[in-house]
Amino acid sequence: MLSEFDLIKHYFNRDRPARATLGIGDDCALLTPTPGMQMAISSDMLVEGRHFFAGAEPYQLGHKSLAVNLSDLAAMGARPVACTLALALPAAERDWLHGFSSGLFALADAHACELIGGDTTKGPRNICITVFGELQPGHALRRDAAQPGDDIWISGTLGDARLALAGYLNEVPLDEASLRAAAVRMHAPTPRVELGMLLARQRLAHAAIDISDGLVGDLGHILARSRVGATLDVDALPAGDVLATRDTALRRAYTAAGGDDYELCFTAPASARAAVLAAAGSVATPVTRVGRIEAAPGLRLVDAGGHALDLKLSSFDHFTS
């Protein structure tokens, strides 16, 4: 039987800290910011049965647990530095811990994000990661900075994660190959860290948010904080490869309000279109222009011809969904 400290030593501790002044093993970690930089900090909690299925593959779960946090740093334009992990488990199972820690560290190492501390306890499976990033003062991509006339951009594609969930729940019929392909986006999202950093460093974007609960709801946070409105071309939304083969109604619903995409939605002046495309191309991340920020409040949904759409869409809410 693994003790708490054996669990940490065997699966989460590394020989020496890379960035931290003091890492795992004391009451607190010590993290010294780079001189002249601001810290960006975010936490996300994943609860079994609420955010992931019981029996979820542990390597993928380790990846996703960190990816959703790195996506928050990407939305601010921050470079990942370090993270902490608070982990509740019903039992200390070696195979599960090996898979989970391997998935987490594979993504952490890809982004030079060092695990510097946290906590473990026995209980219902619950994963909470806090990430620390840094960026230059005044460069953060904030939700309150969208301006009338800005283009609205989306990175990557939307909707396959929601389609996979619908397949698992038997809401939509999916053959095994389609479900497996769509589920990659659900279980192993790609945080757009490099794109977010470029948009901030080159001062290309005004506002940004990562799409976790569905585009309509998440874009709504930008509109509310910036006190603006927008028109969104729903038919321009880039559908995932599997969702793109489905009917128009399903494609519209899942790209506009599917959730679990962890792509970036950002606004940028029309004069920056070429620069945005060049920046995205330099980090091999496709981006699509899907709408426009306007002074009149509210979000207006239109089709490819500019005609108003009366869609009943709602994004995920952690207490009411």
Secondary structure by P-SEA (a helix, b strand, c coil): cccaaaaaaccccccccccccccccccbbbbbccccbbbbbbbbbbbccccccccccaaaaaaaaaaaaaaaaaaabbbbccbbbbbbbccccaaaaaaaaaaaaaaaaaacccccccccccccbbbbbbbbbbbccccccccccccccbbbbbcccccaaaaaaaaaaccccccaaaaaaaaccccccccaaaaaaaaaaaccccbbbcccccaaaaaaaaaaaacccccccccccccccccccccaaaaaaaaacccccccccccccccaaaaaaaaaaaacbbbbbcbbbcccbbbbbbccccccccccccccccccc
